[in-house]
Amino acid sequence: MAPTPLTLAETASVFGEMLTFRKLLEGAADKNERRAMLAAKVETCSTPWCGRSPFYSFERKLHIERREGELTSEKICDYG
C-alpha cells in the first residue's frame, strides 16, 4: 500500500524507449546518422531520473491541494 517510487514508475517507459531506439539505430543510414542518434541519446539519458522529479513534485502538490476543492489558475501558478 506504499506509493510507487518514481524510479520504478519510469522503468517500463524507459525500457520501451530503449527497445525502440535500438531498432531505429540499427536502421541508421550511415555512421554520421548513427553518431547523431547516439549523441542525442546520451544528452537525454538522465531525463527520466533527474528531469522528472520536479514534475512529480508539482503534480503531487496539485493532487493534494485538489482534495480540498477546485484550484484557481493563480493557485496552480504558485506551485511552479
C-alpha positions as CSV (number, residue, x, y, z in Angstrom):
1,M,0.0,0.0,0.0
2,A,3.0,2.3,-0.3
3,P,3.3,4.8,-3.1
4,T,5.3,3.7,-6.1
5,P,8.7,5.4,-6.2
6,L,9.4,7.5,-9.3
7,T,12.3,5.3,-10.5
8,L,10.1,2.2,-10.6
9,A,7.3,4.0,-12.3
10,E,9.6,5.1,-15.1
11,T,11.3,1.8,-15.6
12,A,8.7,0.4,-18.1
13,S,8.6,3.5,-20.3
14,V,12.4,3.7,-20.4
15,F,12.6,0.1,-21.3
16,G,10.2,0.6,-24.2
17,E,12.1,3.7,-25.4
18,M,15.4,1.8,-25.4
19,L,13.8,-1.1,-27.5
20,T,12.6,1.5,-30.0
21,F,15.8,3.4,-30.0
22,R,17.9,0.3,-30.7
23,K,15.7,-0.7,-33.6
24,L,16.0,2.8,-35.1
25,L,19.7,2.8,-34.5
26,E,20.0,-0.5,-36.5
27,G,18.3,1.2,-39.4
28,A,20.6,4.3,-39.4
29,A,21.6,5.3,-42.9
30,D,25.3,5.9,-42.2
31,K,27.8,6.5,-39.4
32,N,27.0,10.2,-39.2
33,E,23.3,9.5,-38.6
34,R,24.2,6.8,-36.0
35,R,26.6,9.2,-34.2
36,A,24.0,11.9,-34.1
37,M,21.4,9.5,-32.7
38,L,23.8,8.2,-30.0
39,A,24.8,11.8,-29.1
40,A,21.2,12.8,-28.7
41,K,20.5,9.7,-26.5
42,V,23.5,10.5,-24.3
43,E,22.2,14.0,-23.8
44,T,18.8,12.9,-22.8
45,C,19.5,9.7,-20.8
46,S,19.4,11.4,-17.4
47,T,16.0,13.0,-18.1
48,P,13.8,10.2,-16.7
49,W,15.7,10.1,-13.4
50,C,16.6,13.8,-12.9
51,G,14.3,15.8,-15.0
52,R,11.0,14.1,-14.0
53,S,11.4,14.8,-10.2
54,P,10.3,18.4,-10.5
55,F,7.2,17.3,-12.5
56,Y,6.4,14.7,-9.9
57,S,6.7,17.2,-7.0
58,F,4.5,19.7,-8.9
59,E,1.8,17.1,-9.7
60,R,1.8,15.7,-6.2
61,K,1.2,19.2,-4.6
62,L,-1.7,19.8,-7.0
63,H,-3.3,16.5,-6.3
64,I,-3.0,17.0,-2.5
65,E,-4.5,20.5,-2.8
66,R,-7.2,19.4,-5.2
67,R,-8.6,17.2,-2.4
68,E,-9.7,20.4,-0.7
69,G,-11.6,21.7,-3.7
70,E,-11.2,23.4,-7.0
71,L,-7.9,25.2,-7.8
72,T,-7.7,28.6,-9.5
73,S,-5.1,29.2,-12.2
74,E,-3.4,31.6,-9.8
75,K,-3.1,28.9,-7.1
76,I,-1.7,26.4,-9.7
77,C,0.9,29.0,-10.8
78,D,2.0,29.4,-7.2
79,Y,3.3,25.8,-7.3
80,G,5.5,26.4,-10.3
